[in-house]
Structures are given as C-alpha cells and as structure tokens.
C-alpha cells in the first residue's frame, strides 16, 4: 500500500505531473493506494472540479483514523515540538504508520520530522 497526502493527490490528478506518473505506475502494478480520512477531508475542501472527486474516489481507498492513530498522533505532535497547525499532519503520519505504508507527499519538509518515528516517505 501507498498512503497519499492531500497535496500529492491534488497534483496526481493533473495529467503529466510527476505525481500523476507515480500514481499511474502504482495503480498499474496493482498497488493499493490509500488515503486517510483526514487527508480525504482536506482534499474535499477543494477547490476541485466535480470529476476530480469522483476520480480520486475511484482510485483510492479511504482509510479511517482510529483511536490508535489519535494516540500515536499525540506522541508525534509532542515529540516534534508541538508545532501549531501540525496536528493534521501528525494524524496523517500516524495512519500511514499503522498501515506500515510509505507516505507520498509533495511537502517533504512537513513529514521528514516523522521519519525518526518510523514513517517512510515514498520518493
């Protein structure tokens, strides 16, 4: 499984981008492409075209955030300096960690700090 961050999904829906090429490669190889419900909510906030939501829903598996993720996210938040507005990133990272899935993101600086906690980034 590959776990997508919001920004990666947004760019993957633009034909010809590196993110589109990566997504097509993963889907073509049968890789499961997941996205946490936190990232999914961010994505649905848009702006986006109606067909983009339908396309994204067709190619991703939405993964719920569960109580275990909340506990891990709190640990990540506290371990990485309690940065304002970073709780959503902590929840996204926690979900990827639970699935042992690399996270595909275009905001590497937001997620590199979680690598020491075991998060793998899909580069």
Phi, psi and omega per residue, in radians:
X1 nan 2.476 2.969
X2 -1.950 2.339 -3.123
X3 -1.841 2.208 -3.085
X4 -1.702 2.447 2.925
X5 -1.537 2.783 -3.092
X6 -0.941 -0.868 -3.048
X7 -1.126 -0.573 3.113
X8 -1.153 -0.793 -3.139
X9 -1.070 -0.760 3.128
X10 -0.989 -0.824 -3.115
X11 -1.282 -0.506 3.140
X12 -1.184 -0.350 3.130
X13 -1.504 0.033 3.073
X14 -1.749 1.962 -3.095
X15 -0.961 2.366 3.051
X16 1.570 -0.114 3.108
X17 -1.335 2.778 3.063
X18 -1.007 -0.597 3.137
X19 -1.199 -0.686 3.058
X20 -1.055 -0.776 -3.136
X21 -1.104 -0.731 3.112
X22 -1.116 -0.794 -3.135
X23 -1.066 -0.771 3.126
X24 -1.083 -0.684 3.122
X25 -1.107 -0.822 -3.132
X26 -1.099 -0.816 -3.134
X27 -1.113 -0.704 3.132
X28 -1.111 -0.504 -3.138
X29 -1.572 0.010 3.124
X30 1.518 0.135 3.121
X31 -1.138 2.392 3.020
X32 -1.337 2.310 3.139
X33 -1.968 1.982 -3.116
X34 -1.934 2.784 3.069
X35 -2.548 2.311 3.134
X36 -1.174 2.714 3.113
X37 -1.134 -0.375 3.043
X38 -1.179 -0.875 3.109
X39 -1.124 -0.657 3.137
X40 -1.080 -0.752 3.111
X41 -1.096 -0.757 3.097
X42 -1.038 -0.764 -3.133
X43 -1.063 -0.801 -3.098
X44 -1.171 -0.331 3.079
X45 -1.177 -0.312 3.047
X46 1.174 -2.877 0.197
X47 -1.333 2.521 3.073
X48 -2.702 2.772 3.091
X49 -1.463 2.630 -3.075
X50 -0.962 -0.747 -3.125
X51 -1.120 -0.447 -3.141
X52 -1.185 -0.698 3.105
X53 -1.123 -0.737 3.128
X54 -1.130 -0.758 3.128
X55 -1.115 -0.811 -3.140
X56 -1.068 -0.696 3.125
X57 -1.133 -0.580 -3.114
X58 -1.255 -0.482 -3.035
X59 -1.871 -0.074 -3.131
X60 -2.121 2.668 2.991
X61 -1.807 2.056 3.119
X62 -1.343 2.249 -3.032
X63 -1.985 2.103 -3.105
X64 -1.147 2.618 2.982
X65 -1.565 2.254 -3.058
X66 -2.031 3.043 -3.085
X67 -0.975 -0.689 3.100
X68 -1.020 -0.698 3.125
X69 -1.135 -0.664 3.130
X70 -1.065 -0.746 -3.138
X71 -1.156 -0.764 3.127
X72 -1.157 -0.720 3.125
X73 -1.059 -0.704 3.111
X74 -1.101 -0.718 3.098
X75 -1.116 -0.760 3.116
X76 -1.097 -0.744 3.136
X77 -1.032 -0.831 -3.119
X78 -1.237 -0.612 -3.105
X79 -1.302 -0.334 -3.066
X80 -1.945 0.409 2.968
X81 1.652 0.206 3.067
X82 0.894 0.825 -3.085
X83 -1.170 2.282 3.095
X84 -0.979 2.497 3.104
X85 1.079 0.392 3.138
X86 -1.873 0.005 -3.099
X87 -1.082 -0.685 3.117
X88 -1.050 -0.747 3.100
X89 -1.084 -0.675 3.111
X90 -1.106 -0.713 3.104
X91 -1.155 -0.719 3.107
X92 -1.098 -0.786 3.115
X93 -1.117 -0.718 -3.133
X94 -1.079 -0.735 3.119
X95 -1.124 -0.748 3.104
X96 -1.087 -0.708 3.108
X97 -1.089 -0.731 -3.122
X98 -1.070 -0.658 3.133
X99 -1.504 -0.038 -3.081
X100 0.935 0.672 -3.081
X101 -1.895 2.411 3.025
X102 -1.141 2.541 -3.127
X103 -1.734 2.183 3.056
X104 -1.644 2.090 -3.126
X105 -2.531 2.701 2.994
X106 -1.763 -0.085 3.095
X107 -1.825 1.202 -3.092
X108 -1.003 -0.663 -3.095
X109 -1.112 -0.469 3.119
X110 -1.290 -0.442 -3.002
X111 -2.012 -0.250 3.124
X112 -1.019 -0.562 -3.113
X113 -1.115 -0.277 3.133
X114 -1.614 -0.099 -3.127
X115 -1.082 -0.637 -3.139
X116 -1.180 -0.231 3.068
X117 -1.700 0.099 3.052
X118 1.853 -0.062 3.118
X119 -1.177 2.299 3.042
X120 -1.825 2.427 3.110
X121 -1.808 2.376 3.075
X122 -1.495 1.923 -3.078
X123 -1.880 nan nan
